[in-house]
Amino acid sequence: MTQAQLQPLRKLRLGAFIMATGHHIAAWRHPGAQADAGVNIDHYIELAQTAERGLFDQVFVADSPGIWHQGDRESFSRQGRLSHFEPVTLWAALSAVTKHIGFVATASTTYEDPYLLARKFASLDHISKGRAAWNVVTTSAENVHGNFGLDAHPDPALRYERAHEFVDVVKGLWDSFEDEAFIRDKASGVYFDPDKLHALNHIGKHLKVKGPLNIERPPQGHPVIVQAGSSEDGKELAAATAEAIFTAWTSLAEAQAFYKDVKGRLAKYGRRPDQLLVLPGISPVIGRTEEEAQAKWAELQALIHPSVGLATLAPFWPGEDLSKWDLDARPPYIPEPPKGIHSRAHVVLELARRERYTVRQLYEYLAGARGHWVVVGTPVQIADRIQEWFENGAADGFNIMPPVLPQSLNEFVDLVVPELQKRGLFRTAYEGTTLRENLGLERPASRYAEPQAKAA
Amino acid sequence: MTQAQLQPLRKLRLGAFIMATGHHIAAWRHPGAQADAGVNIDHYIELAQTAERGLFDQVFVADSPGIWHQGDRESFSRQGRLSHFEPVTLWAALSAVTKHIGFVATASTTYEDPYLLARKFASLDHISKGRAAWNVVTTSAENVHGNFGLDAHPDPALRYERAHEFVDVVKGLWDSFEDEAFIRDKASGVYFDPDKLHALNHIGKHLKVKGPLNIERPPQGHPVIVQAGSSEDGKELAAATAEAIFTAWTSLAEAQAFYKDVKGRLAKYGRRPDQLLVLPGISPVIGRTEEEAQAKWAELQALIHPSVGLATLAPFWPGEDLSKWDLDARPPYIPEPPKGIHSRAHVVLELARRERYTVRQLYEYLAGARGHWVVVGTPVQIADRIQEWFENGAADGFNIMPPVLPQSLNEFVDLVVPELQKRGLFRTAYEGTTLRENLGLERPASRYAEPQAKAA
């Protein structure tokens, strides 16, 4: 056996979740942060090029088609993620100044139109030469519906029902032209074969869409489908349609259980476990020594204004005026967690009850990356945790959530990526030219392709 | 008086209407055309950089949110504009590889959503640092409504009524944050002033939109508003809201009448004539000699397959099978032109009747640029015509419609632009950094600005 053959075949996938000023709640105040990041194109160009230098598979931004609003006037005035680019336009711009990295854009099946959405993602896939992905969300924010003329936010069951239909319609629109539809023979004057153009003619419960789409099949067949909800509905949507799932866990055991759960749901949709990549979030605070890492973490935590910290806790104490609380005492009372999907409430109230956290400790816990997994340590320590999850059935890779941008992404690329490469876990060069090729995902056949072509 | 003071103050505006393979109906077959232009990003990068080299104000693409379909199967298979980028994603990509040129994206008030549209244009304006423009269309194509779940295409009166409301809503959303809303003081931790954030709370006849928009005010205040319809409704929408109007005339007298007409409509909206630029289309076929230009034109016309030519005439002979006609005879009969807005029908049927054009001559007339003004000649001859219209109340500038792309745009930049500069008609360097600055258009004040700021 050669050395190359001894290398593990399964490769770690890395995405950079590049949220404006960074994932720490007070990131924008840090000297290493770009304060106007949300609308600073040069900042995002730097981030994408840094992630590409680090051989990341993709960059990602979250999104909501409305304003992110939490807390009272005081805390609202101090939060740094109010004003930001629309994801698809941002990625289109960055695709022109990068060559390899993929682009995951979040877009809502509840509030967008399927024809326009199919079109803009197909366009992005052509513009980037096969590097587009769609993070399918149903939008959980409850202050968005008014922007779209609705009197109420549709409930989750309805949103997910529409999402299944919506994704199917979008995939159908992407297949409007078969791969071989265009001939473009200047001599004969024949441009395309009308037999290879298909109108969708979809009439469903939520949507009515005729088609065809006015752009040829994307280079990847379909842009990669990503899903990021960990509710029952979210897991089922992922099992049915997604090729990568972004998720949030803070312990190996929970992550393993989730991994097994979602992979186990694929068979009933006729899919294999390797057709859905599970990518938990991790927010690494990196120091050359453990002390340096801890000092960095403390520096960040000290930047949290109490009103901003308390605003993160307010949803768990509904109706309560938290501004009167003593930050260094325990909360005056601990309510029962609400029933249903809000798992962060359970974690926070459990910490308050069992671990006897103070108010400040509670909000500092949430401050790192909104409850995502924060790892404070040296490059070796961070690589250890990544390797542990990757090799023990908890992750196919990670969504790296740098606490401060651009600084923390640079540190990860310069310090942690080489450590992962040294261990043979991560690539030393891009394998392909499209995002699918780099992620090891198949190019889907068109729904209109001949059976033999479909099987090939 | 110095030489500089003698230069005319009024400057010629030039836009490049860069439609995929070019404006001639058979352009894609020409050796100088990029046959897969509609989805070839490298082609569009070259075009935008060429237009910027030529100091153009802006580039522009037309658009319809559906497939462009005309004629029977035979002619359909031979037309070259079926598959193309979505304009805003395309311009976002090109803005990252250019510095000065503006980007006019077409988007429909009939089929798009105002919140998402406001957001993507604001995003494009930030990404391009102030170089975005929106060509407001109501979509005249009658095969699009099915893509959006509608059973019929709304009639023009309804579409234009919605368009007025839609543009007002979009402008209101762009004003959500006042210009001075963001403080971003790392030391104090104050990011923005909530008093400078405004929800629109619009409830109108066609739209209900709460807001605020989740992106700060665009660098240009509002992206430049463009309008391209020459119907009564279109002229009125332009007078009420637009800052540039794209139009199509083939004679100086008609263009002068139109110019006077639209400029005369501004006063009732409290606007000055210089706040709306009139930009007719011109498709120049350029040769170093007149013979060379005529030979180029003949070469292009010879590339038209008869089925493609006849498809351009079919709408004027409804119900008739044109494929049996003798191309080199006159049409067997000439119907009355339809009543209403379809002015191209009048021109074509008039040529058939009075000028006794043959079938081939008729479709060759339409083939150049779908009835726009085609000028075949030397750089001096073309500059003469441009100067004549510009100096005689017919145009504030032109939308250049190259017959073949990229070839004809290169020829215009290399041969005609220097001639216009030599005559002192056109700039020799960009005046500003935003599209508004280059076009000499004011930056609009926010509707929420204090009166004194508004007046400034």
Interface residues (C-beta under 8 A of the other chain):
Chain A: A26 W28 R29 H30 P31 A35 D36 G38 V39 I41 I45 S64 P65 G66 I67 W68 R73 F76 S77 R78 Q79 G80 L82 S83 H84 F85 E86 V88 T89 L90 A92 A93 L94 S95 A96 V97 Y111 E112 D113 Y115 L116 R119 K120 A122 S123 L124 H126 I127 K129 G146 N147 F148 G149 F177 F182 R184 K186 G189 V190 Y191 F192 D193 P194 L207 K208 V209 K210 G211 P212 L213 N214 I215 E216 L303 H305 V308
Chain B: A26 W28 R29 H30 P31 A35 D36 G38 V39 I41 I45 S64 P65 G66 I67 W68 R73 F76 S77 R78 Q79 G80 L82 S83 H84 F85 E86 V88 T89 L90 A92 A93 L94 S95 A96 V97 Y111 E112 D113 Y115 L116 R119 K120 A122 S123 L124 H126 I127 K129 G146 N147 F148 G149 F177 F182 R184 K186 G189 V190 Y191 F192 D193 P194 L207 K208 V209 K210 G211 P212 L213 N214 I215 E216 L303 H305 V308
